[in-house]
Every structure is written in structure tokens, then in C-alpha cells.
Amino acid sequence: MELELVYETKEDIPAGFDTLYTERDGKWHLTGVKGLKTSGDVERLQTALTKERNDHKKTKETLQKFGSHDAEQLATDLDELEELRALKESGGLGNGASEEKINTIVEQRIQRKLAPLQRELEKTKTKLVEAQGQVTELSTEKKRNKIGTVASAVARELKVLDSAVDDVLLYAERLFELDDSGNVVARDGVGLAPGMTPKEWLADMQKTRPHWWPASQGGGGRGDRGGAAGDPNPWTKEHWSLAAQGAYVQKHGEAKARQAAEAVGSKLGATKPPA
């Protein structure tokens, strides 16, 4: 048995299939099949396609009036058209043309001649801004890489813990810059002594960041309250380090890490040292 898409009355619907039909405009339409396109859907789609074709045809016919003109030539032609309109309104350049009208025509001719140059100038300006942005980005990245390379080498030389190297690099990027010769030098106004080198700075950090070094180099177990045996507690104020906290969790597990943090009044996920 084949079902019709539309029935005139509900009684015409085969027994057992009436739940698949919905009354609309006095007739019963098949709507209970997922994905089924009704005749109305098809008509609406066909109408949309027809409109699209007609619009495309009108656009094509309009563009054909301009022949093989490109966009730049069309802009120039429009400028000339404006000049001709102004000339027509002024009554030509005969004896009756006023000085004001003549000036208007001259200005329009100058603008028409300059228009292509102005458009080209705007394109050049846009390209220049983009190029300058790329140069700045590359320069910044180059400086960051140079400072990071020097800081990493110094960290290895002074035997900084691997888990603390990220902290060292973060500090170094804020405290140092490149001079005109490409040397890594201390920034002004960041608290470093003039001329201080990355190695001198990092050696000095052993006093304030002892947890960046193994216990035997960084001040032993001072401030290790709640830490696992042999490891500083990175949640203490003295040994605070997000990088070291992550390494601690991986090494000792989340339960011991939580105990270490709570032992000094902190918690997992804290964003600053305990008071």
C-alpha cells in the first residue's frame, strides 16, 4: 500500500496511519515522517532558486554594460562622470561661467587625477602597517628567545631544579632586555643593580628563592613544614612556586600534596602564598 502526501479528508487516510497526518488549510498532510519534504517545501525551495537565478541574471546584465572595465577603471570613469555633470550644470565654460564654477571644475579635475594615486597610497599604507606589525612581533619573539636561552644556560650552570626553570625564565623576561648590540642586560626601574648580569641575578636569588635549588644548595630543609621527605614544601611562603607545586603533585600524588598545602594554611589551586 502506498501513502499519499495529502488527503482531502481524514476518512481518506488508510486505517492506522492517521497519526502521521496533520490538518492544514482544510486538508490532511503527511508530517509524521522525519526528513520528509512536503510539496510545500519543494515549492518554497523552487521559488527561492528562481529568485536567485533572476537576481544573478540582473546583476550579470548590469555588469555587462561596463564591458571589460576593471574596478580601478570604473572608479576613474565615475570621477569623470561627476566632472561632466558639474560642467553641464555650469552651462559649459563659455563667457557666462562664473569664477566659482570654473574653480569647481578645476578642483574636480585635480581630484580625478589624484584619485588613483590616493587609492594606491591607502593600499600601500595598509601593507606598511601590516609589515610593521609583523616586524614588531618577530623582534619581540627574537628578544624573548635570546633572553630565555641565556637564562636557561645560567640555570643549568648554577644547577637550578628542572621544576623551577619555568619560574626562572618568567622572572628573566621581566627583569632583562636586549641592548643595541644584542646583549642581555638588566632593565631600568625593576630593582636590579645597573649592569647586573643574569648569572649574578640568579646567584643572588638563592637567598630569596632557595626552593629553586636542591636542598643541599638552597638552604636545606628550612621551611619544609608538611613537605614529603627530602622535598621542600612549595606551598610555604618561603618556597612558593606554582611550577614546583605541579611537580610535587606528580611525584607524591594529590592526597599528599593537599596535606602539604593545608599544613601551612594553603590549598591546592591557591594563586598566592599563605599570609
C-alpha positions in Angstrom: 0.0 0.0 0.0 1.3 3.5 -0.9 0.5 6.5 1.2 -0.4 9.9 -0.4 1.3 13.1 0.7 -2.1 14.8 1.0 -5.7 13.6 1.6 -8.8 15.6 1.2 -10.4 14.3 4.4 -9.3 12.4 7.5 -11.5 9.5 6.5 -9.5 9.0 3.3 -6.3 8.2 5.3 -5.7 4.4 5.5 -6.5 2.9 8.8 -3.7 3.1 11.4 -1.8 5.9 9.6 -3.9 8.9 10.7 -1.4 9.8 13.4 1.1 10.6 10.7 -1.1 13.3 9.2 -1.7 16.9 10.3 -4.6 19.1 9.1 -3.6 22.2 7.3 -5.7 24.5 5.1 -8.6 22.1 5.2 -6.5 19.1 4.0 -4.5 16.4 5.8 -0.8 16.5 5.1 1.8 13.8 5.8 4.1 15.2 8.5 4.9 12.3 10.7 7.9 11.0 8.7 11.2 12.6 9.8 13.2 14.2 7.0 10.2 14.1 4.5 9.9 17.1 2.2 6.4 18.1 1.5 5.1 19.6 -1.7 5.0 23.0 0.1 8.7 22.6 1.0 9.6 21.8 -2.6 7.5 24.8 -3.9 9.3 27.2 -1.5 12.7 25.8 -2.5 11.9 26.2 -6.1 10.7 29.8 -5.6 13.9 30.7 -3.8 16.0 29.1 -6.6 14.1 31.0 -9.2 14.6 34.3 -7.4 18.3 33.6 -7.0 18.6 32.9 -10.7 16.7 36.1 -11.6 18.8 38.2 -9.3 22.0 36.7 -10.7 20.8 37.4 -14.2 20.1 41.0 -13.4 23.5 41.5 -11.8 25.2 39.9 -14.8 23.3 42.1 -17.2 24.2 45.2 -15.2 27.9 44.3 -15.2 27.9 43.6 -18.9 27.1 47.3 -19.5 30.6 48.1 -18.3 32.3 45.8 -20.8 35.8 44.7 -19.7 36.3 47.6 -17.2 38.1 46.6 -14.1 37.3 48.1 -10.7 40.0 50.8 -10.9 38.8 51.9 -14.3 35.2 52.1 -13.1 36.3 54.4 -10.3 38.1 56.6 -12.7 35.0 56.7 -15.1 32.7 57.7 -12.2 35.0 60.5 -11.3 34.9 61.8 -14.9 31.1 61.5 -14.9 30.9 63.7 -11.8 33.0 66.3 -13.6 30.8 66.2 -16.7 27.7 66.7 -14.6 29.2 69.7 -12.9 30.3 71.1 -16.3 26.7 70.6 -17.6 25.2 72.4 -14.6 27.6 75.3 -15.1 26.5 75.7 -18.7 29.9 74.9 -20.1 33.0 77.2 -19.9 31.6 80.0 -22.1 31.6 83.6 -21.2 28.7 83.1 -18.8 30.7 80.8 -16.5 31.5 82.4 -13.1 34.9 82.2 -11.5 33.3 80.0 -8.7 32.1 77.4 -11.3 35.4 77.4 -13.1 37.2 76.7 -9.8 34.8 73.9 -9.1 35.6 72.3 -12.4 39.3 72.7 -11.9 39.2 71.2 -8.4 37.2 68.2 -9.7 39.7 67.6 -12.5 42.6 67.7 -10.0 40.7 65.3 -7.6 40.1 63.0 -10.6 43.8 62.9 -11.4 44.8 62.3 -7.8 42.1 59.7 -7.0 44.1 56.7 -8.4 47.2 57.8 -6.6 45.2 58.3 -3.3 43.7 54.8 -3.6 47.2 53.3 -4.3 48.6 55.3 -1.3 45.9 53.8 1.0 46.8 50.3 -0.1 50.4 51.0 0.5 49.7 52.4 4.0 47.7 49.3 4.9 50.5 47.0 3.7 53.1 49.1 5.6 51.1 48.8 8.9 50.8 45.0 8.4 54.5 44.7 7.7 55.4 46.9 10.8 53.2 44.7 12.9 55.0 41.5 11.7 58.4 43.1 12.3 57.5 44.1 15.8 56.1 40.6 16.6 59.2 38.9 15.2 61.5 41.3 17.1 59.7 40.7 20.4 59.9 36.9 19.8 63.6 37.1 19.0 64.3 39.0 22.2 62.3 36.6 24.3 64.1 33.6 22.8 67.5 35.2 23.3 66.8 36.1 27.0 65.3 32.6 27.5 68.3 30.9 26.0 70.7 32.9 28.2 68.6 32.3 31.4 68.3 28.6 30.7 72.1 28.2 30.3 72.7 30.1 33.5 70.1 28.0 35.3 71.9 24.8 34.2 75.2 26.2 35.2 74.0 27.0 38.7 72.2 23.7 39.0 68.7 25.0 39.3 66.0 22.3 39.7 64.2 21.4 36.4 60.9 22.1 38.1 62.0 25.7 38.8 63.3 26.6 35.3 60.0 27.9 34.1 59.9 30.3 37.1 63.4 31.4 36.3 62.5 32.2 32.7 59.4 34.1 33.7 61.4 36.3 36.0 64.2 36.8 33.5 61.8 38.0 30.8 60.5 40.7 33.2 63.9 41.8 34.5 66.1 41.7 31.4 66.2 43.1 27.9 68.5 43.2 24.9 70.7 46.2 24.2 71.5 47.6 20.7 74.4 45.0 20.5 72.1 42.1 21.3 73.4 41.6 24.8 71.1 40.6 27.7 71.2 43.4 30.2 69.2 44.4 33.3 66.1 46.7 32.7 65.9 50.1 34.3 63.4 50.5 37.1 62.9 46.8 38.0 65.0 46.7 41.2 68.2 45.3 39.7 71.6 46.9 40.1 72.8 48.6 36.9 75.0 46.2 34.9 73.8 43.1 36.8 74.2 40.0 34.6 71.7 37.1 34.5 74.2 34.9 36.3 74.7 37.5 39.1 71.0 37.9 39.5 70.3 34.2 39.6 73.1 33.6 42.1 71.6 36.3 44.3 68.2 34.6 44.1 69.5 31.7 46.2 68.8 33.9 49.2 65.2 34.6 48.4 64.2 31.6 46.3 66.2 28.7 47.9 63.5 26.2 46.7 64.8 26.6 43.1 67.8 24.5 44.1 68.3 21.1 45.7 68.1 21.1 49.5 71.8 20.9 49.9 72.3 24.1 47.8 69.2 26.1 48.5 69.2 26.3 52.3 68.4 22.7 53.3 65.0 21.8 54.7 64.3 25.3 56.1 60.5 26.0 55.7 59.7 22.4 54.6 56.8 22.1 57.0 54.4 19.4 55.8 56.6 18.5 52.7 57.5 15.0 51.8 60.8 13.7 53.0 63.7 15.4 51.1 61.4 17.8 49.2 60.7 21.5 50.2 57.0 22.3 50.6 56.2 24.5 47.6 53.1 25.9 49.3 55.1 27.7 52.1 55.7 31.4 51.7 59.5 30.8 51.6 59.3 28.1 48.9 56.2 29.2 47.0 56.3 28.0 43.3 53.5 27.1 41.0 55.8 25.0 38.8 57.2 23.2 41.9 53.6 22.5 43.1 52.7 20.8 39.9 55.9 18.7 40.1 55.1 17.9 43.7 51.6 16.6 42.8 53.0 14.4 40.0 55.7 13.0 42.3 53.8 12.4 45.5 50.1 12.3 44.5 47.2 14.6 45.1 46.5 13.4 48.6 50.0 14.2 50.0 50.0 17.4 48.0 46.8 18.5 49.7 48.2 17.6 53.1 51.3 19.6 52.4 49.3 22.7 51.3 46.9 22.5 54.2 49.8 22.0 56.7 50.9 25.6 56.0 47.5 27.2 55.7 47.2 27.0 51.9 45.3 24.7 49.5 45.6 23.1 46.1 44.9 25.6 43.4 45.9 28.6 45.5 47.1 31.6 43.5 49.4 33.2 46.1 51.4 32.2 49.1 49.8 32.0 52.6 49.9 35.2 54.7 
